[in-house]
Amino acid sequence: MIQHSQLSPKSLRSKIHSQDIRFGGNKKLKIYGLLSCGSGKRMKIENRIFFKDEEEALQNNYRPCGHCMKEAYKQWKQKMSSQIASRCSQ
């Protein structure tokens, strides 16, 4: 996980080009998504972080963006709903 404020514009472009960064996230909302997502582009730089892959984002307890990653978000939401339902039935 890399904070945007720790990168220069040149370093950021280099990491994206080399695919060291493939996803962006909002550290306050704990959401990650594609670098091309309009929602992600509007967030404040101090809230923006970057991930190498989805696995890294999920390991850090971030959820997929509902705008740019609709299918992954639906799967995440179903998983969370089933976990809540199983806790309530115990």
Secondary structure, DSSP 8 states (H G I E B T S, - for coil): -EEGGGS-HHHHHHHHHTTS--EEEETTTTEEEETT-HHHHHS-GGGEEEESSHHHHHHTT-EE-TTT-HHHHHHHHHHHHHHHHHHHT-
